[in-house]
Amino acid sequence: MDLQKIMAKARDIAKSTGTITTEQLNGLCPNNMGPDDIATLFTALRAEGIRLKDDDAEE
């Protein structure tokens, strides 16, 4: 997993609203991510102040 590349793209997506949808995040991540990689990614998102939003949540 290249966390820096994923986070750079996540920052671009979230720069206007501070959120990224689960669908958008899934699109950035490789299919072979393990539980530790996912935990690291979520920690990095929180550290950046990026919130994860359900795809069907209202704006």
N, C-alpha and C positions, 0 to 999 in steps of 0.2 A: 504494500500500500504506500502510495506517495502522498502522505498527509499534507505536505506543503502545497501540492498542486490542487488537491481537493479543497483545501481551505481557501486558496486564492480564488477559485471559482465560486465557492460558497459566499465569500465576501462580496464578489461582484453581484451575485444574485440578491443578496440581502442588503446591499448598501442603501437602498431607498426605504425599505420597510423594516429592516432589522430582523426579518424572518425568512425562512426557507421552508418549502413544503417537503413532506416526506418523499413525494414523487421526484422532486428536483434533486434532493439529496441522494436518493437511490440511483438516479441517472449519473451522478458523479462518481459513484463508488464501484469498484470492481466486484464481480460476483464472488470472488474467493476470499472476501473479508471474514476474518474470524471474530469471535466475541471480544478478544482483547483489542483488536483493531477498531471495532465499533465503539468500545468504551473510550478509547483514546480519542477518537473523532468527536464523540459527544462532549468530552471534557474540553477539547479545543474549541468547539462551537460555543460552549458556555463561557469560556475565557474571553472569547471575542465579542460576547454579548449578542450572539446570533441565536434567535429562538427558532425551534422546530415547530412547524404548524401542520396540523392535519390537512390533507388535501381537500376534504369536504367542509372544513371550517369556514364560517363566513368571515369576510374581511372586516 
